[in-house]
Amino acid sequence: MKQNEETRCRRIACGELITPQGEHLTRYVVELSDGKVATYYPLKSEQPRTEWWSGTISLRDEGGNIRAYYKGETNHLK
């Protein structure tokens, strides 16, 4: 990954993740790139450069792009 791409990526661990299909998952990591969800996966071990957020992140499919919402807003997750 190039340095300028790395600065646009964020990795956020959360206590609960709600998928676009409505699944409730516990202890997950969401990786964002340019404000869109690149991937999400179970939190199995501590990872470098990971932000730790309490509460729930909800994922929504918006026309083929998955967006993450925290406390009802996507602005926190850009």
Biotite code that builds the C-alpha atoms (Angstrom):
import biotite.structure as struc

atoms = struc.array([
    struc.Atom([0.000, 0.000, 0.000], chain_id="A", res_id=1, res_name="MET", atom_name="CA", element="C"),
    struc.Atom([1.348, 3.420, -0.907], chain_id="A", res_id=2, res_name="LYS", atom_name="CA", element="C"),
    struc.Atom([1.797, 5.981, 1.837], chain_id="A", res_id=3, res_name="GLN", atom_name="CA", element="C"),
    struc.Atom([-0.924, 8.313, 0.511], chain_id="A", res_id=4, res_name="ASN", atom_name="CA", element="C"),
    struc.Atom([-3.377, 5.383, 0.356], chain_id="A", res_id=5, res_name="GLU", atom_name="CA", element="C"),
    struc.Atom([-2.500, 4.404, 3.909], chain_id="A", res_id=6, res_name="GLU", atom_name="CA", element="C"),
    struc.Atom([-3.374, 7.860, 5.232], chain_id="A", res_id=7, res_name="THR", atom_name="CA", element="C"),
    struc.Atom([-6.870, 7.543, 3.747], chain_id="A", res_id=8, res_name="ARG", atom_name="CA", element="C"),
    struc.Atom([-7.526, 4.189, 5.477], chain_id="A", res_id=9, res_name="CYS", atom_name="CA", element="C"),
    struc.Atom([-8.973, 3.838, 8.960], chain_id="A", res_id=10, res_name="ARG", atom_name="CA", element="C"),
    struc.Atom([-9.372, 0.738, 11.087], chain_id="A", res_id=11, res_name="ARG", atom_name="CA", element="C"),
    struc.Atom([-12.017, 0.952, 13.808], chain_id="A", res_id=12, res_name="ILE", atom_name="CA", element="C"),
    struc.Atom([-12.820, -1.756, 16.351], chain_id="A", res_id=13, res_name="ALA", atom_name="CA", element="C"),
    struc.Atom([-16.306, -1.702, 17.862], chain_id="A", res_id=14, res_name="CYS", atom_name="CA", element="C"),
    struc.Atom([-18.275, -3.624, 20.460], chain_id="A", res_id=15, res_name="GLY", atom_name="CA", element="C"),
    struc.Atom([-21.160, -4.325, 18.098], chain_id="A", res_id=16, res_name="GLU", atom_name="CA", element="C"),
    struc.Atom([-21.509, -4.228, 14.317], chain_id="A", res_id=17, res_name="LEU", atom_name="CA", element="C"),
    struc.Atom([-24.813, -4.379, 12.455], chain_id="A", res_id=18, res_name="ILE", atom_name="CA", element="C"),
    struc.Atom([-24.414, -5.601, 8.874], chain_id="A", res_id=19, res_name="THR", atom_name="CA", element="C"),
    struc.Atom([-26.530, -4.376, 5.940], chain_id="A", res_id=20, res_name="PRO", atom_name="CA", element="C"),
    struc.Atom([-28.465, -7.665, 6.266], chain_id="A", res_id=21, res_name="GLN", atom_name="CA", element="C"),
    struc.Atom([-29.330, -6.846, 9.894], chain_id="A", res_id=22, res_name="GLY", atom_name="CA", element="C"),
    struc.Atom([-26.950, -9.303, 11.590], chain_id="A", res_id=23, res_name="GLU", atom_name="CA", element="C"),
    struc.Atom([-25.678, -8.201, 15.009], chain_id="A", res_id=24, res_name="HIS", atom_name="CA", element="C"),
    struc.Atom([-22.007, -9.148, 15.389], chain_id="A", res_id=25, res_name="LEU", atom_name="CA", element="C"),
    struc.Atom([-19.899, -8.730, 18.523], chain_id="A", res_id=26, res_name="THR", atom_name="CA", element="C"),
    struc.Atom([-16.336, -7.349, 18.618], chain_id="A", res_id=27, res_name="ARG", atom_name="CA", element="C"),
    struc.Atom([-15.645, -6.498, 14.993], chain_id="A", res_id=28, res_name="TYR", atom_name="CA", element="C"),
    struc.Atom([-13.196, -4.360, 13.040], chain_id="A", res_id=29, res_name="VAL", atom_name="CA", element="C"),
    struc.Atom([-14.307, -2.105, 10.180], chain_id="A", res_id=30, res_name="VAL", atom_name="CA", element="C"),
    struc.Atom([-11.739, -0.875, 7.680], chain_id="A", res_id=31, res_name="GLU", atom_name="CA", element="C"),
    struc.Atom([-12.624, 2.293, 5.791], chain_id="A", res_id=32, res_name="LEU", atom_name="CA", element="C"),
    struc.Atom([-11.057, 3.685, 2.652], chain_id="A", res_id=33, res_name="SER", atom_name="CA", element="C"),
    struc.Atom([-12.133, 7.131, 1.426], chain_id="A", res_id=34, res_name="ASP", atom_name="CA", element="C"),
    struc.Atom([-15.195, 6.981, 3.695], chain_id="A", res_id=35, res_name="GLY", atom_name="CA", element="C"),
    struc.Atom([-16.425, 3.632, 2.316], chain_id="A", res_id=36, res_name="LYS", atom_name="CA", element="C"),
    struc.Atom([-16.249, 0.253, 4.009], chain_id="A", res_id=37, res_name="VAL", atom_name="CA", element="C"),
    struc.Atom([-13.428, -1.753, 2.451], chain_id="A", res_id=38, res_name="ALA", atom_name="CA", element="C"),
    struc.Atom([-13.907, -4.800, 4.699], chain_id="A", res_id=39, res_name="THR", atom_name="CA", element="C"),
    struc.Atom([-14.988, -5.931, 8.147], chain_id="A", res_id=40, res_name="TYR", atom_name="CA", element="C"),
    struc.Atom([-13.930, -8.931, 10.202], chain_id="A", res_id=41, res_name="TYR", atom_name="CA", element="C"),
    struc.Atom([-13.968, -10.335, 13.753], chain_id="A", res_id=42, res_name="PRO", atom_name="CA", element="C"),
    struc.Atom([-11.589, -8.778, 16.256], chain_id="A", res_id=43, res_name="LEU", atom_name="CA", element="C"),
    struc.Atom([-9.300, -11.647, 17.231], chain_id="A", res_id=44, res_name="LYS", atom_name="CA", element="C"),
    struc.Atom([-6.232, -9.764, 18.434], chain_id="A", res_id=45, res_name="SER", atom_name="CA", element="C"),
    struc.Atom([-5.038, -6.232, 18.970], chain_id="A", res_id=46, res_name="GLU", atom_name="CA", element="C"),
    struc.Atom([-3.819, -4.595, 15.751], chain_id="A", res_id=47, res_name="GLN", atom_name="CA", element="C"),
    struc.Atom([-1.624, -1.526, 15.226], chain_id="A", res_id=48, res_name="PRO", atom_name="CA", element="C"),
    struc.Atom([-3.253, 1.767, 14.195], chain_id="A", res_id=49, res_name="ARG", atom_name="CA", element="C"),
    struc.Atom([-6.718, 0.624, 15.284], chain_id="A", res_id=50, res_name="THR", atom_name="CA", element="C"),
    struc.Atom([-9.162, 3.082, 16.829], chain_id="A", res_id=51, res_name="GLU", atom_name="CA", element="C"),
    struc.Atom([-11.272, 1.620, 19.616], chain_id="A", res_id=52, res_name="TRP", atom_name="CA", element="C"),
    struc.Atom([-14.875, 2.842, 19.759], chain_id="A", res_id=53, res_name="TRP", atom_name="CA", element="C"),
    struc.Atom([-17.488, 1.789, 22.269], chain_id="A", res_id=54, res_name="SER", atom_name="CA", element="C"),
    struc.Atom([-20.998, 1.237, 21.048], chain_id="A", res_id=55, res_name="GLY", atom_name="CA", element="C"),
    struc.Atom([-22.424, 0.150, 17.730], chain_id="A", res_id=56, res_name="THR", atom_name="CA", element="C"),
    struc.Atom([-21.444, 0.759, 14.127], chain_id="A", res_id=57, res_name="ILE", atom_name="CA", element="C"),
    struc.Atom([-24.164, 0.122, 11.539], chain_id="A", res_id=58, res_name="SER", atom_name="CA", element="C"),
    struc.Atom([-23.363, -0.694, 7.930], chain_id="A", res_id=59, res_name="LEU", atom_name="CA", element="C"),
    struc.Atom([-25.745, 0.323, 5.142], chain_id="A", res_id=60, res_name="ARG", atom_name="CA", element="C"),
    struc.Atom([-25.654, -0.510, 1.460], chain_id="A", res_id=61, res_name="ASP", atom_name="CA", element="C"),
    struc.Atom([-26.086, 2.741, -0.450], chain_id="A", res_id=62, res_name="GLU", atom_name="CA", element="C"),
    struc.Atom([-26.234, 1.938, -4.144], chain_id="A", res_id=63, res_name="GLY", atom_name="CA", element="C"),
    struc.Atom([-23.504, -0.686, -4.037], chain_id="A", res_id=64, res_name="GLY", atom_name="CA", element="C"),
    struc.Atom([-21.267, 1.246, -1.625], chain_id="A", res_id=65, res_name="ASN", atom_name="CA", element="C"),
    struc.Atom([-21.267, 0.122, 1.993], chain_id="A", res_id=66, res_name="ILE", atom_name="CA", element="C"),
    struc.Atom([-21.195, 3.082, 4.387], chain_id="A", res_id=67, res_name="ARG", atom_name="CA", element="C"),
    struc.Atom([-20.615, 2.965, 8.132], chain_id="A", res_id=68, res_name="ALA", atom_name="CA", element="C"),
    struc.Atom([-22.720, 4.896, 10.631], chain_id="A", res_id=69, res_name="TYR", atom_name="CA", element="C"),
    struc.Atom([-21.941, 5.641, 14.256], chain_id="A", res_id=70, res_name="TYR", atom_name="CA", element="C"),
    struc.Atom([-24.616, 7.229, 16.440], chain_id="A", res_id=71, res_name="LYS", atom_name="CA", element="C"),
    struc.Atom([-26.764, 7.626, 13.333], chain_id="A", res_id=72, res_name="GLY", atom_name="CA", element="C"),
    struc.Atom([-24.186, 9.646, 11.389], chain_id="A", res_id=73, res_name="GLU", atom_name="CA", element="C"),
    struc.Atom([-21.600, 8.765, 8.766], chain_id="A", res_id=74, res_name="THR", atom_name="CA", element="C"),
    struc.Atom([-19.589, 11.977, 9.393], chain_id="A", res_id=75, res_name="ASN", atom_name="CA", element="C"),
    struc.Atom([-17.724, 10.329, 12.288], chain_id="A", res_id=76, res_name="HIS", atom_name="CA", element="C"),
    struc.Atom([-16.467, 7.640, 9.946], chain_id="A", res_id=77, res_name="LEU", atom_name="CA", element="C"),
    struc.Atom([-14.776, 9.486, 7.100], chain_id="A", res_id=78, res_name="LYS", atom_name="CA", element="C"),
])
